[in-house]
Amino acid sequence: ITRIGRDAVLYVESLIESIMGGLEGLINILDSDGGFGSLEHQ
């Protein structure tokens, strides 16, 4: 049970890191393109 719990924790941590990295990537893309502001001006 301890082994499975440890693997689950590692999996969740890596999942959170990938999600946070994805969010940062999306934010960077929006910032580089001017974000929603550019859409509002069109």
Backbone atoms as SQL, in Angstrom:
CREATE TABLE atoms (id INTEGER PRIMARY KEY, chain TEXT, resi INTEGER, resn TEXT, atom TEXT, x REAL, y REAL, z REAL);
INSERT INTO atoms VALUES
  (1, 'A', 1, 'ILE', 'N', 0.856, -1.209, 0.000),
  (2, 'A', 1, 'ILE', 'CA', 0.000, 0.000, 0.000),
  (3, 'A', 1, 'ILE', 'C', 0.880, 1.243, 0.000),
  (4, 'A', 2, 'THR', 'N', 1.968, 1.207, 0.767),
  (5, 'A', 2, 'THR', 'CA', 2.855, 2.369, 0.828),
  (6, 'A', 2, 'THR', 'C', 3.466, 2.642, -0.536),
  (7, 'A', 3, 'ARG', 'N', 3.834, 1.566, -1.242),
  (8, 'A', 3, 'ARG', 'CA', 4.446, 1.715, -2.569),
  (9, 'A', 3, 'ARG', 'C', 3.465, 2.386, -3.518),
  (10, 'A', 4, 'ILE', 'N', 2.217, 1.936, -3.487),
  (11, 'A', 4, 'ILE', 'CA', 1.207, 2.513, -4.385),
  (12, 'A', 4, 'ILE', 'C', 0.957, 3.977, -4.026),
  (13, 'A', 5, 'GLY', 'N', 0.878, 4.263, -2.744),
  (14, 'A', 5, 'GLY', 'CA', 0.647, 5.642, -2.312),
  (15, 'A', 5, 'GLY', 'C', 1.775, 6.553, -2.758),
  (16, 'A', 6, 'ARG', 'N', 3.016, 6.042, -2.661),
  (17, 'A', 6, 'ARG', 'CA', 4.169, 6.847, -3.064),
  (18, 'A', 6, 'ARG', 'C', 4.117, 7.113, -4.566),
  (19, 'A', 7, 'ASP', 'N', 3.780, 6.083, -5.350),
  (20, 'A', 7, 'ASP', 'CA', 3.674, 6.262, -6.799),
  (21, 'A', 7, 'ASP', 'C', 2.557, 7.245, -7.129),
  (22, 'A', 8, 'ALA', 'N', 1.455, 7.166, -6.385),
  (23, 'A', 8, 'ALA', 'CA', 0.329, 8.068, -6.630),
  (24, 'A', 8, 'ALA', 'C', 0.742, 9.509, -6.364),
  (25, 'A', 9, 'VAL', 'N', 1.483, 9.726, -5.272),
  (26, 'A', 9, 'VAL', 'CA', 1.935, 11.085, -4.935),
  (27, 'A', 9, 'VAL', 'C', 2.857, 11.615, -6.025),
  (28, 'A', 10, 'LEU', 'N', 3.790, 10.776, -6.487),
  (29, 'A', 10, 'LEU', 'CA', 4.708, 11.208, -7.542),
  (30, 'A', 10, 'LEU', 'C', 3.928, 11.523, -8.813),
  (31, 'A', 11, 'TYR', 'N', 2.915, 10.698, -9.126),
  (32, 'A', 11, 'TYR', 'CA', 2.120, 10.918, -10.330),
  (33, 'A', 11, 'TYR', 'C', 1.359, 12.233, -10.236),
  (34, 'A', 12, 'VAL', 'N', 0.754, 12.483, -9.085),
  (35, 'A', 12, 'VAL', 'CA', -0.007, 13.722, -8.900),
  (36, 'A', 12, 'VAL', 'C', 0.918, 14.931, -8.991),
  (37, 'A', 13, 'GLU', 'N', 2.102, 14.828, -8.380),
  (38, 'A', 13, 'GLU', 'CA', 3.038, 15.956, -8.416),
  (39, 'A', 13, 'GLU', 'C', 3.468, 16.261, -9.843),
  (40, 'A', 14, 'SER', 'N', 3.769, 15.210, -10.615),
  (41, 'A', 14, 'SER', 'CA', 4.185, 15.428, -12.004),
  (42, 'A', 14, 'SER', 'C', 3.022, 15.974, -12.814),
  (43, 'A', 15, 'LEU', 'N', 1.800, 15.523, -12.491),
  (44, 'A', 15, 'LEU', 'CA', 0.616, 16.005, -13.201),
  (45, 'A', 15, 'LEU', 'C', 0.421, 17.494, -12.929),
  (46, 'A', 16, 'ILE', 'N', 0.562, 17.890, -11.660),
  (47, 'A', 16, 'ILE', 'CA', 0.413, 19.301, -11.292),
  (48, 'A', 16, 'ILE', 'C', 1.479, 20.147, -11.982),
  (49, 'A', 17, 'GLU', 'N', 2.713, 19.633, -12.016),
  (50, 'A', 17, 'GLU', 'CA', 3.791, 20.390, -12.662),
  (51, 'A', 17, 'GLU', 'C', 3.499, 20.590, -14.142),
  (52, 'A', 18, 'SER', 'N', 2.993, 19.539, -14.796),
  (53, 'A', 18, 'SER', 'CA', 2.704, 19.654, -16.226),
  (54, 'A', 18, 'SER', 'C', 1.545, 20.618, -16.461),
  (55, 'A', 19, 'ILE', 'N', 0.554, 20.593, -15.569),
  (56, 'A', 19, 'ILE', 'CA', -0.586, 21.510, -15.710),
  (57, 'A', 19, 'ILE', 'C', -0.128, 22.948, -15.510),
  (58, 'A', 20, 'MET', 'N', 0.668, 23.191, -14.472),
  (59, 'A', 20, 'MET', 'CA', 1.163, 24.542, -14.218),
  (60, 'A', 20, 'MET', 'C', 2.032, 25.015, -15.378),
  (61, 'A', 21, 'GLY', 'N', 2.865, 24.128, -15.908),
  (62, 'A', 21, 'GLY', 'CA', 3.701, 24.487, -17.049),
  (63, 'A', 21, 'GLY', 'C', 2.847, 24.826, -18.254),
  (64, 'A', 22, 'GLY', 'N', 1.767, 24.075, -18.455),
  (65, 'A', 22, 'GLY', 'CA', 0.876, 24.343, -19.581),
  (66, 'A', 22, 'GLY', 'C', 0.190, 25.691, -19.413),
  (67, 'A', 23, 'LEU', 'N', -0.233, 25.992, -18.190),
  (68, 'A', 23, 'LEU', 'CA', -0.888, 27.275, -17.936),
  (69, 'A', 23, 'LEU', 'C', 0.082, 28.421, -18.197),
  (70, 'A', 24, 'GLU', 'N', 1.323, 28.266, -17.743),
  (71, 'A', 24, 'GLU', 'CA', 2.321, 29.320, -17.966),
  (72, 'A', 24, 'GLU', 'C', 2.553, 29.504, -19.456),
  (73, 'A', 25, 'GLY', 'N', 2.568, 28.395, -20.207),
  (74, 'A', 25, 'GLY', 'CA', 2.756, 28.481, -21.654),
  (75, 'A', 25, 'GLY', 'C', 1.608, 29.234, -22.305),
  (76, 'A', 26, 'LEU', 'N', 0.378, 28.927, -21.878),
  (77, 'A', 26, 'LEU', 'CA', -0.779, 29.617, -22.452),
  (78, 'A', 26, 'LEU', 'C', -0.726, 31.102, -22.123),
  (79, 'A', 27, 'ILE', 'N', -0.380, 31.433, -20.882),
  (80, 'A', 27, 'ILE', 'CA', -0.296, 32.839, -20.476),
  (81, 'A', 27, 'ILE', 'C', 0.765, 33.562, -21.298),
  (82, 'A', 28, 'ASN', 'N', 1.910, 32.900, -21.522),
  (83, 'A', 28, 'ASN', 'CA', 2.975, 33.519, -22.312),
  (84, 'A', 28, 'ASN', 'C', 2.507, 33.762, -23.739),
  (85, 'A', 29, 'ILE', 'N', 1.758, 32.803, -24.308),
  (86, 'A', 29, 'ILE', 'CA', 1.257, 32.972, -25.677),
  (87, 'A', 29, 'ILE', 'C', 0.286, 34.152, -25.726),
  (88, 'A', 30, 'LEU', 'N', -0.617, 34.224, -24.750),
  (89, 'A', 30, 'LEU', 'CA', -1.586, 35.322, -24.729),
  (90, 'A', 30, 'LEU', 'C', -0.866, 36.656, -24.563),
  (91, 'A', 31, 'ASP', 'N', 0.130, 36.705, -23.691),
  (92, 'A', 31, 'ASP', 'CA', 0.870, 37.948, -23.467),
  (93, 'A', 31, 'ASP', 'C', 1.626, 38.363, -24.723),
  (94, 'A', 32, 'SER', 'N', 2.233, 37.400, -25.421),
  (95, 'A', 32, 'SER', 'CA', 3.033, 37.734, -26.604),
  (96, 'A', 32, 'SER', 'C', 2.134, 38.225, -27.738),
  (97, 'A', 33, 'ASP', 'N', 0.909, 37.694, -27.810),
  (98, 'A', 33, 'ASP', 'CA', -0.012, 38.103, -28.874),
  (99, 'A', 33, 'ASP', 'C', -0.844, 39.312, -28.467),
  (100, 'A', 34, 'GLY', 'N', -0.634, 39.827, -27.278),
  (101, 'A', 34, 'GLY', 'CA', -1.427, 40.951, -26.804),
  (102, 'A', 34, 'GLY', 'C', -2.643, 40.474, -26.032),
  (103, 'A', 35, 'GLY', 'N', -2.816, 39.164, -25.922),
  (104, 'A', 35, 'GLY', 'CA', -3.905, 38.617, -25.124),
  (105, 'A', 35, 'GLY', 'C', -5.272, 38.972, -25.663),
  (106, 'A', 36, 'PHE', 'N', -6.235, 39.059, -24.746),
  (107, 'A', 36, 'PHE', 'CA', -7.607, 39.348, -25.135),
  (108, 'A', 36, 'PHE', 'C', -7.773, 40.797, -25.580),
  (109, 'A', 37, 'GLY', 'N', -6.833, 41.645, -25.198),
  (110, 'A', 37, 'GLY', 'CA', -6.919, 43.049, -25.595),
  (111, 'A', 37, 'GLY', 'C', -6.915, 43.192, -27.099),
  (112, 'A', 38, 'SER', 'N', -6.087, 42.388, -27.795),
  (113, 'A', 38, 'SER', 'CA', -6.023, 42.487, -29.252),
  (114, 'A', 38, 'SER', 'C', -7.339, 42.034, -29.864),
  (115, 'A', 39, 'LEU', 'N', -8.004, 41.067, -29.229),
  (116, 'A', 39, 'LEU', 'CA', -9.282, 40.591, -29.753),
  (117, 'A', 39, 'LEU', 'C', -10.351, 41.670, -29.582),
  (118, 'A', 40, 'GLU', 'N', -10.283, 42.397, -28.464),
  (119, 'A', 40, 'GLU', 'CA', -11.282, 43.429, -28.211),
  (120, 'A', 40, 'GLU', 'C', -11.150, 44.581, -29.196),
  (121, 'A', 41, 'HIS', 'N', -9.940, 44.891, -29.627),
  (122, 'A', 41, 'HIS', 'CA', -9.731, 46.028, -30.524),
  (123, 'A', 41, 'HIS', 'C', -10.157, 45.728, -31.950),
  (124, 'A', 42, 'GLN', 'N', -10.266, 44.451, -32.296),
  (125, 'A', 42, 'GLN', 'CA', -10.603, 44.123, -33.689),
  (126, 'A', 42, 'GLN', 'C', -12.058, 44.421, -34.002);
